[in-house]
Amino acid sequence: MVPLSWYIVLSAIVFSIGVFGFLARRNLIIVFMSVELMLNSVNISLVAFSHYLQSMRGQILVFFIITVAAAEAAIGLAILIAFYRNNPTIKVDEINLLKG
């Protein structure tokens, strides 16, 4: 049986990779993927705690997080495609749409 601490360490590593990708990269697609990594690391820890505590609450919450992540990806990519049609760049530093 795998101890709970291994799952928590795995979740922390995946979350750290997501935070690094979110902060270090300037490509919007990579930023969206990094947010997905962070959400999945939370899912790993929720399922691990749920299994450890013999409760279904964490696993039910994971379904809601997966739903929100799918909606975030669909809406985010739709906005990205609409923005790319007007400005042929997807780098965060070069987007100045809201500057006055």
N, C-alpha and C positions, 0 to 999 in steps of 0.2 A: 504494500500500500504506500502511495506517495504522500509524504507529509504536507500539511497545509502551508508550511513556510516555503516550500518549493514553488507552489502556485503563486504565492505573494511575491516572491523574488522574480518570477517570470513576468508577472503583471507589472512590477516596477520597472523592469528592463524594457518591456514593450512601451510602457508609458513614457519612459525617458527618451526612447528613440522617436516617439511621436512629438514630444516637446522640442527635441533638437531639430527635427524636420520642420516643425512649424516656425521656429525662431530663426533658423539658419538659411532656409531656402526662400527664394523669391518667386518661384513658379507657383501659380495658383493651383495647378493640378497636384503638385507635391504638397501644398498646404492642405488641400482637401484630404489627401491620403493620410497625412499626419494626424488630422482630426479623427479620421476613422481608426487609426491605430490607437489613439488615446481612448476612444470609446470602447474598442475591443479589449483593451487592457482592463478597463473597469468591468467589462463583462466577465473576464477570466476570474477576477477577484470575487465578484458577486456569486458566480457559480461555485467557486471553491468554498466560500463561507457558507453558502446554502447547503452544500453537501456535508460540510463539517458539522453544521448545526442541525442537520436532518430536517430542514425546512424548505418549502417550495417557494417562499417569498422572493428570494434572490433570483431564482430561475424565472419567475413570472416577470420580475422587473427587467430581466435581460431581454425578454420579448419586446417590451416597450422601448428599450434603448435601441434594439435592432430596427424597430419601426421608425424611430426618430432619425437614426443614422441613414436609413434608406431614403427617407424624405429629404434629409439634408443633402445627400449626394445628388438626388434627382433635381432638386431646386437649384443647388449650387452649380451643377453642370449646365443647366438650362440658362442661368444667368451668365455663366462664363461663355457659352456659345453665342448668346445674344450680344454680349460685350465684344467678343472677338470679331464679330461681323462688322462692327463700326470702327474698332481700333485693332489692328493686327498685332497685338501684344498680349501676353498673359503673365508678364512679370509684374509683381506687386509694386516695385519701385517706379515703374513707368506709367502706372495708372494714376492720372490726375483728373479724373472726371468730376470730383466733388470740390476741387479747388476753385476759389472765387475770384 
